[in-house]
Amino acid sequence: MKRATLKNDVVFINHECIHLRQQVELLILPFFIWYTIEYGVRLVQYRDSYKAYSNISFEREAYQNENNLDYLEKRSFWSFVKYL
């Protein structure tokens, strides 16, 4: 089962930990509001759901840094803004 293997996937876990940090910085609810609005804007911009998802600033930050297991130790506050 794919879920069982994800528990041991350090890259996947790091990706999700980056999202957790983003959520904490935005006090959780605003994160989801921003995420949804940005997805809508990207959907209009790209007219493709996968491209829209891939270009959300939160996802861009997480994907670009998921292999760097030290990223969260060095990451500055609100770093996702650089990926807008």
N, C-alpha and C positions, 0 to 999 in steps of 0.2 A: 504494500500500500504506500502511496506517495507521501501521505501525512507522516507516517512512521519514519521515513527517511529524512524528512525535513527537520525533525527534532535534533538530528545530528549534523545538519548542514550549517556550518558556521557562517557561511556567506549569507544564506537566507536569514539566519538569526540576526546577523549584523545589520542587514537591510531593514528588518523589522524594528530593531533597536533604534535605528536612525529615525524611523517614523515615530517611535515612542517619545524620543527627545523633542521632535518637532511638535508633537501634541502637547507635551508638558509646557513648552515655551509659549504656546498659544492658548493655554488653559483649556485644552481638550475641545470643547464645543466650537469655539471659533476656528479651530483647525479643520473640523469637518465642514463647516460653512464655507470657509475659504477653499477647501479642496473641491467641494461641489461646484462653487461658482467658477473656479479656474477651469475645471473640467468642461463646464458649459461653454466658456469662452474659447477654449482650445478646440472643442467640437465644432463650433461655428468657424473657427479659423482654419482647421484642417479637414473638416467634413469626413473624418474617419475616426471611429471610436478608439482604436488602438493608438493611433498617432496622438489623439487628444490626451489619452491616459499617459502615454510615454513622455509627453511634454509638460505635464503638471510639475511645477517647481519642486514639490516635495518628492516626487518620484525621480526626477532628474538628479537631485542631490543623493537620494538613497542608492540609485543604480550606479552612479558614477563613483560612489565611495564604498560600496558594499564589500569589495575585496580588500579594502584597507581596514584591517581589524583594529588598528590604533586610531582610526578616524574620530571616534567619539571623545577620546581623551584630549584631542587637539582642536576639536571643532569649536568655533566661536558661536556665540549666541545669535540666533536667527540667520544662520548661514544659508538657509534655503532661499533667502531673498536674492542671493547672487545668481540663482538659477531661473529667475523670472524671465 
